[in-house]
């Protein structure tokens, strides 16, 4: 490919399996802090099967850009708008038809970034048209990639799964030989046993009672349960909780305290004497008192959604005067909700560190605020969770494996009513960044 105007084109640092679908050399991206007179930098706009990327052209004396500074993952694109001086701006989707050559492409990101790309150079019209449509198509394909029958490249999922399993086994063997700290995905029994051993949680074991997802479809295959509770007795407890999400261990404090999480009790639950005995063994089991963490003072999902919408609107250019921006930020109540969740996480962490007891996080669904609180408590109390591998494993265990409904909460499922599109992910990211830094 020829060099982009204004400098040499850098090689694209693609990820394994990443394919470039379309590109537009000579595009310009708005960068008001740059030294260019027109407030933009020249480069190449690329659409891959993973992300939208912009590679600034290298010019003498130009500063180096971080690889992710102008990148955005396809599922993180909230809205894509094409504009032209001869037509009204159009929101692009996979089903829409673009009837004009875009002069500008605006990418609204879920992390509040607004990326603007311009196509003013001669000869860019075909590239601009193709890359705009490619981004719209790839964005929807990425959102539904986990639910489609075939892979993005047309390969058979079953065959790909077998190949991936073989590769994973080889990678695990190599990691064991090298002794490197790998991210645990919590898809195998060995991952759960390895993490339980790291925590030093005596009196707990890994149960495969849900290995076929027949006891609780939204729970992981393997659960940490008291060693004294048999799987036969454990099965009696599932029916007494919403979505059959029973209490189970999610973290063990070095001082002896245990952090558990569970859904609310089923409204029609009528446990018998044997069921009560199993529940007591599950919650207490001779480990001391069990304290129920009261989440009544925490914001509801609707509160978080409303605050997120207000914060997102405030972050757009010209949303508020500079002298009134801080008061407008306070008015969104986003910081109030952050403060409430951090305070509750600190209280739970203090309980676990101060005395030998169990703390049960109980939420009606056990799939939103419990994920958040369990993560925050571990970030406060477990140094391993503040490492890169530990943090990745934490998110994998407490969010992905625990059944957080990512497609619904991120709004990538069209059938979901708008009121259910709760933005817990930006809330989690904000809270975790506060703790990590």
Phi, psi and omega per residue, in radians:
X1 nan 2.600 -3.131
X2 -1.321 2.792 -3.125
X3 -1.240 2.567 3.114
X4 -1.279 2.676 3.126
X5 -1.033 2.375 3.077
X6 1.610 0.020 3.141
X7 2.838 -3.044 -3.115
X8 -1.567 2.484 3.121
X9 -1.402 2.264 3.117
X10 -1.408 2.718 3.069
X11 -1.220 2.449 -3.117
X12 -1.393 2.111 -3.124
X13 -1.430 1.318 -3.081
X14 -1.237 2.713 3.079
X15 -1.477 2.844 3.080
X16 -1.019 2.226 -3.139
X17 1.436 0.050 -3.115
X18 -1.509 2.318 -3.109
X19 -2.100 2.360 3.073
X20 -1.419 2.071 -3.116
X21 -1.538 -0.804 3.108
X22 -2.609 2.772 3.087
X23 -2.646 2.747 3.134
X24 -2.368 1.739 3.096
X25 -1.327 2.492 3.138
X26 1.587 0.002 3.057
X27 -1.185 2.790 3.114
X28 -2.215 2.473 3.106
X29 -2.007 2.377 -3.138
X30 -1.079 2.216 3.134
X31 -2.622 1.463 -3.009
X32 -1.087 -0.450 -3.131
X33 -1.387 -0.177 -3.123
X34 -1.336 2.853 -3.069
X35 -1.455 -0.062 -3.130
X36 -1.120 2.551 -3.091
X37 -1.163 -0.544 -3.115
X38 -1.605 0.154 3.069
X39 1.222 0.449 3.136
X40 -2.515 2.876 3.125
X41 -2.125 2.470 3.109
X42 -1.433 2.739 3.113
X43 3.026 -2.707 -3.111
X44 -2.173 2.185 3.071
X45 -1.644 2.184 -3.109
X46 -2.117 2.517 2.976
X47 -2.064 2.101 3.100
X48 -1.980 -3.116 3.089
X49 -1.398 0.062 3.124
X50 -2.109 -0.563 -2.966
X51 -2.808 2.998 2.928
X52 -1.856 2.227 -3.050
X53 -2.283 2.573 3.067
X54 -2.199 2.168 -3.142
X55 -1.863 1.834 3.104
X56 -1.110 2.496 3.096
X57 -1.231 2.459 3.133
X58 -1.425 2.100 3.084
X59 -2.122 2.665 -3.141
X60 -0.995 2.224 3.102
X61 1.476 -0.008 -3.137
X62 -1.344 2.597 -3.133
X63 -1.367 2.708 3.135
X64 -1.390 2.421 3.125
X65 -1.748 2.504 3.036
X66 -1.171 2.560 -3.086
X67 -0.999 -0.556 -3.071
X68 -1.722 0.088 -3.051
X69 -1.128 -0.654 -3.130
X70 -2.052 0.438 3.119
X71 -1.886 2.615 3.028
X72 -2.562 2.268 3.093
X73 -1.173 2.519 -3.065
X74 -0.986 -0.760 3.127
X75 -1.171 -0.262 -3.131
X76 -1.539 0.014 3.085
X77 -1.461 2.084 -3.128
X78 -1.494 -0.701 -3.092
X79 -2.683 2.515 3.137
X80 -2.179 2.141 -3.061
X81 -2.187 2.236 3.055
X82 -1.824 2.433 -3.094
X83 -2.343 2.642 3.096
X84 -2.593 2.678 3.130
X85 -1.280 -0.152 -3.109
X86 -1.916 0.054 -3.110
X87 -2.650 2.849 3.097
X88 -1.258 2.593 3.073
X89 -1.008 2.481 -3.093
X90 -2.203 2.279 3.047
X91 -1.370 2.139 -3.065
X92 -1.627 2.322 2.992
X93 -2.290 3.037 -3.135
X94 -1.132 -0.477 -3.097
X95 -1.618 -0.157 -3.083
X96 -1.408 2.777 3.117
X97 -2.020 2.096 3.137
X98 -1.514 2.032 -3.043
X99 -1.824 0.168 3.090
X100 -2.481 2.834 3.096
X101 -1.446 2.053 -3.099
X102 -1.230 2.361 3.006
X103 -1.656 -0.380 3.137
X104 -2.503 2.508 3.101
X105 -2.229 2.084 -3.138
X106 -1.863 2.192 -3.138
X107 -1.933 1.913 3.100
X108 -1.587 2.085 -3.047
X109 -1.743 2.717 3.121
X110 -1.252 -0.269 3.088
X111 -1.655 0.376 3.045
X112 1.368 0.004 3.089
X113 -1.306 2.584 3.030
X114 -2.207 1.909 -3.113
X115 -1.782 2.219 -3.132
X116 -2.051 2.254 3.132
X117 -2.128 2.395 -3.098
X118 -2.014 2.559 3.139
X119 -2.249 1.211 -3.070
X120 -1.697 -0.208 -3.083
X121 -1.296 2.611 3.110
X122 -1.136 2.438 3.099
X123 1.502 0.047 -3.116
X124 -1.588 -0.130 -3.043
X125 -0.976 -0.893 -3.129
X126 -1.083 -0.716 -3.138
X127 -1.137 -0.730 3.139
X128 -1.080 -0.741 3.137
X129 -1.106 -0.786 -3.092
X130 -1.210 -0.742 -3.079
X131 -1.224 -0.592 3.103
X132 -1.121 -0.804 3.112
X133 -1.169 -0.627 -3.135
X134 -1.132 -0.705 3.130
X135 -1.127 -0.751 3.132
X136 -1.075 -0.740 3.141
X137 -1.216 -0.775 -3.083
X138 -1.181 -0.587 3.129
X139 -1.068 -0.792 3.130
X140 -1.220 -0.669 3.120
X141 -1.081 -0.676 3.137
X142 -1.215 -0.617 -3.120
X143 -1.159 -0.590 -3.084
X144 -1.843 0.221 -3.033
X145 -1.040 -0.624 -3.103
X146 -1.302 -0.275 -3.073
X147 -1.878 -0.115 -3.081
X148 -1.393 2.792 -3.099
X149 -1.343 -0.491 -3.120
X150 -2.143 2.829 3.102
X151 -1.288 3.018 -3.103
X152 -1.134 -0.506 -3.136
X153 -1.666 0.150 3.096
X154 1.496 0.101 -3.129
X155 -1.349 2.783 3.134
X156 -1.373 2.200 -3.103
X157 -1.047 -0.644 -3.102
X158 -1.128 -0.790 3.131
X159 -1.163 -0.706 3.123
X160 -1.115 -0.638 -3.137
X161 -1.127 -0.705 3.119
X162 -1.120 -0.752 3.132
X163 -1.112 -0.703 -3.133
X164 -1.156 -0.690 3.120
X165 -1.052 -0.770 3.134
X166 -1.105 -0.731 3.129
X167 -1.140 -0.701 3.136
X168 -1.082 -0.729 -3.142
X169 -1.093 -0.739 3.128
X170 -1.131 -0.717 3.137
X171 -1.118 -0.720 3.134
X172 -1.104 -0.702 3.123
X173 -1.115 -0.723 3.125
X174 -1.131 -0.705 -3.135
X175 -1.140 -0.671 3.125
X176 -1.131 -0.711 3.141
X177 -1.141 -0.693 -3.111
X178 -1.395 -0.334 -3.138
X179 1.272 0.401 -3.106
X180 -1.415 2.686 3.105
X181 -1.478 1.902 -3.091
X182 -1.769 2.772 3.061
X183 -1.341 2.196 3.122
X184 -1.462 2.262 -3.141
X185 -1.641 -0.196 3.108
X186 0.981 0.748 3.031
X187 -1.863 -0.206 -3.127
X188 -2.143 2.784 3.120
X189 -1.088 -0.599 -3.110
X190 -1.125 -0.645 3.120
X191 -1.083 -0.761 -3.124
X192 -1.182 -0.697 3.117
X193 -1.177 -0.664 -3.141
X194 -1.129 -0.760 -3.135
X195 -1.217 -0.670 3.111
X196 -1.115 -0.657 3.087
X197 -1.164 -0.679 3.104
X198 -1.098 -0.675 -3.132
X199 -1.257 -0.368 -3.118
X200 1.167 0.638 -3.089
X201 -1.482 1.531 3.098
X202 -1.223 2.479 3.138
X203 1.577 0.091 3.109
X204 -2.149 2.689 3.133
X205 -2.461 2.915 3.075
X206 -1.645 2.145 3.123
X207 -1.822 2.385 3.096
X208 -1.783 0.468 -3.069
X209 -1.123 -0.430 -3.108
X210 -1.922 0.464 -3.033
X211 -1.049 -0.558 3.131
X212 -1.714 0.151 -3.116
X213 1.040 0.410 -3.124
X214 -1.525 -0.353 3.111
X215 -1.483 -0.722 3.129
X216 -2.632 1.785 -3.058
X217 -1.055 -0.469 -3.080
X218 -1.625 -0.057 3.092
X219 -1.639 2.802 3.099
X220 -1.203 2.956 -3.131
X221 -1.111 -0.625 -3.031
X222 -2.091 2.484 -3.098
X223 -2.233 2.594 3.008
X224 -1.606 2.035 -3.109
X225 -2.288 2.824 3.118
X226 -1.039 2.495 -3.112
X227 -1.089 -0.500 -3.100
X228 -1.411 -0.085 -3.138
X229 -1.756 2.057 3.134
X230 -1.372 2.708 3.130
X231 -1.054 -0.592 3.115
X232 -1.073 -0.732 3.110
X233 -1.301 -0.591 -3.125
X234 -1.091 -0.614 -3.124
X235 -1.095 -0.413 -3.123
X236 -1.255 -0.330 -3.016
X237 -1.599 -0.361 -3.026
X238 -1.028 -0.702 -3.034
X239 -1.188 -0.223 -3.065
X240 -1.607 0.051 -3.107
X241 -2.194 2.591 3.107
X242 -1.011 2.362 -3.110
X243 0.958 0.338 3.079
X244 1.050 0.515 -3.090
X245 -1.633 1.636 -3.031
X246 -1.349 2.838 3.040
X247 -1.125 2.405 3.071
X248 -2.691 2.767 -3.111
X249 -1.249 2.409 3.002
X250 -2.135 -0.266 3.057
X251 -2.870 2.551 3.094
X252 -2.079 2.142 3.122
X253 -1.335 2.472 3.135
X254 -0.989 -0.458 3.126
X255 -1.361 -0.122 3.088
X256 2.035 -0.211 3.136
X257 -1.321 2.604 -3.113
X258 -2.098 2.347 3.082
X259 -1.824 2.114 3.140
X260 -2.040 2.801 3.060
X261 -2.472 2.606 -3.116
X262 -2.829 2.853 3.033
X263 -1.466 3.040 3.103
X264 -1.241 2.803 3.118
X265 -1.191 2.491 3.116
X266 -1.163 2.406 -3.059
X267 -1.096 -0.601 -3.105
X268 -1.644 0.269 -3.089
X269 -1.296 2.280 3.053
X270 -2.326 1.360 -3.077
X271 -1.169 2.413 3.049
X272 -1.438 -3.060 -3.091
X273 -1.120 -0.696 3.121
X274 -1.182 -0.657 3.111
X275 -1.133 -0.706 3.113
X276 -1.089 -0.707 3.126
X277 -1.104 -0.728 3.129
X278 -1.159 -0.667 3.120
X279 -1.142 -0.726 3.109
X280 -1.094 -0.738 3.120
X281 -1.135 -0.578 -3.134
X282 -1.255 -0.658 -3.070
X283 -1.543 -0.623 -3.052
X284 -1.961 -1.159 3.068
X285 1.011 0.590 3.098
X286 1.335 0.224 -3.106
X287 -1.706 0.110 -3.111
X288 1.874 -3.035 -3.097
X289 -1.178 2.734 3.092
X290 -2.042 2.106 -3.107
X291 -1.764 2.264 3.112
X292 -1.554 2.106 3.138
X293 -1.329 2.059 -3.121
X294 -1.378 2.079 -3.116
X295 -1.850 0.286 -3.082
X296 -1.132 -0.569 -3.105
X297 -1.455 -0.045 3.127
X298 -1.396 2.691 3.120
X299 -1.163 2.591 3.060
X300 -1.394 2.961 3.116
X301 -1.107 -0.624 3.099
X302 -1.148 -0.639 3.087
X303 -1.092 -0.763 -3.131
X304 -1.131 -0.706 3.141
X305 -1.108 -0.798 -3.125
X306 -1.108 -0.756 3.130
X307 -1.116 -0.669 3.135
X308 -1.137 -0.738 3.132
X309 -1.100 -0.715 3.117
X310 -1.172 -0.719 3.134
X311 -1.144 -0.718 3.134
X312 -1.103 -0.720 3.110
X313 -1.160 -0.622 -3.124
X314 -1.192 -0.477 -3.085
X315 -1.437 -0.081 3.085
X316 -1.335 2.605 -3.127
X317 -1.024 2.329 3.088
X318 1.328 0.218 -3.109
X319 -1.219 -0.536 -3.127
X320 -2.638 2.620 3.082
X321 -1.129 2.592 -3.054
X322 -1.013 -0.698 -3.092
X323 -1.285 -0.241 3.140
X324 -1.925 0.099 -3.021
X325 -1.169 -0.748 -3.114
X326 -1.125 -0.707 3.099
X327 -1.183 -0.616 3.072
X328 -1.161 -0.648 3.084
X329 -1.092 -0.750 3.098
X330 -1.096 -0.596 -3.132
X331 -1.205 -0.327 3.093
X332 -1.259 -0.371 -3.106
X333 1.206 0.154 3.094
X334 -1.072 -0.791 -3.136
X335 -1.184 -0.548 3.063
X336 -1.096 -0.752 3.141
X337 -1.192 -0.676 3.067
X338 -1.050 -0.793 -3.120
X339 -1.088 -0.730 -3.123
X340 -1.120 -0.737 -3.119
X341 -1.229 -0.685 3.094
X342 -1.133 -0.681 3.122
X343 -1.110 -0.766 3.139
X344 -1.144 -0.709 3.117
X345 -1.108 -0.676 3.111
X346 -1.154 -0.653 3.103
X347 -1.102 -0.776 -3.141
X348 -1.151 -0.736 3.124
X349 -1.092 -0.653 3.112
X350 -1.178 -0.679 3.094
X351 -1.071 -0.787 -3.115
X352 -1.179 -0.609 -3.109
X353 -1.431 -0.488 -3.017
X354 -1.457 -0.517 -3.128
X355 -2.648 2.786 -3.112
X356 -1.404 1.754 3.141
X357 -2.703 3.010 3.049
X358 -1.890 2.483 3.068
X359 -2.083 2.180 -3.119
X360 -1.820 2.087 3.008
X361 -1.544 2.046 -3.088
X362 -2.172 2.126 3.119
X363 -2.259 2.547 -3.099
X364 -0.854 -0.766 -3.112
X365 -1.771 -0.347 -3.109
X366 1.057 0.492 -3.063
X367 -2.281 0.078 -3.110
X368 -2.300 -1.434 -3.088
X369 -1.173 -0.505 3.058
X370 -1.123 -0.686 3.066
X371 -1.052 -0.748 -3.097
X372 -1.168 -0.889 -3.096
X373 -1.142 -0.742 3.133
X374 -1.050 -0.670 3.130
X375 -1.207 -0.778 -3.103
X376 -1.126 -0.718 3.131
X377 -1.072 -0.729 -3.131
X378 -1.247 -0.580 3.061
X379 -1.159 -0.571 3.112
X380 -1.311 -0.645 -2.981
X381 -1.877 -0.187 -3.063
X382 -2.134 1.889 3.136
X383 -1.013 -0.551 -3.140
X384 -1.089 -0.578 -3.138
X385 -1.191 -0.272 -3.140
X386 -1.679 0.104 2.978
X387 -1.591 2.882 -3.106
X388 -1.097 -0.881 -3.133
X389 -1.146 -0.685 3.134
X390 -1.161 -0.696 3.123
X391 -1.152 -0.733 3.112
X392 -1.108 -0.719 3.119
X393 -1.159 -0.633 3.122
X394 -1.086 -0.831 3.123
X395 -1.113 -0.686 -3.140
X396 -1.111 -0.696 -3.076
X397 -1.391 -0.833 -3.009
X398 -1.509 -0.206 -3.132
X399 -2.101 -1.010 -3.046
X400 -1.238 -1.007 -3.116
X401 -1.166 -0.509 -3.100
X402 -1.379 -0.051 2.997
X403 1.546 0.486 3.057
X404 -1.137 2.284 -3.070
X405 -1.361 1.296 -3.093
X406 -0.961 -0.865 -3.109
X407 -1.012 -0.693 3.132
X408 -1.207 -0.777 -3.060
X409 -1.261 -0.500 3.129
X410 -1.573 -0.102 3.065
X411 1.338 0.470 3.126
X412 -1.686 0.061 3.081
X413 -1.852 1.900 -3.016
X414 -1.060 -0.497 -3.041
X415 -1.325 -0.197 -3.052
X416 -1.340 2.277 3.077
X417 -1.053 2.611 -3.073
X418 -0.994 -0.578 -3.074
X419 -1.163 -0.285 -3.120
X420 -1.648 -0.038 -3.130
X421 -1.453 1.313 -3.050
X422 -1.597 2.279 -3.021
X423 -1.598 1.292 3.113
X424 -1.422 -0.384 -3.079
X425 -1.199 -0.863 3.059
X426 -1.034 -0.591 3.117
X427 -1.117 -0.781 3.095
X428 -1.067 -0.795 -3.102
X429 -1.073 -0.758 -3.136
X430 -1.075 -0.820 -3.119
X431 -1.124 -0.756 -3.094
X432 -1.206 -0.630 3.087
X433 -1.115 -0.637 3.089
X434 -1.070 -0.682 -3.093
X435 -1.354 -0.752 -3.087
X436 -1.139 -0.655 -3.094
X437 -1.635 nan nan
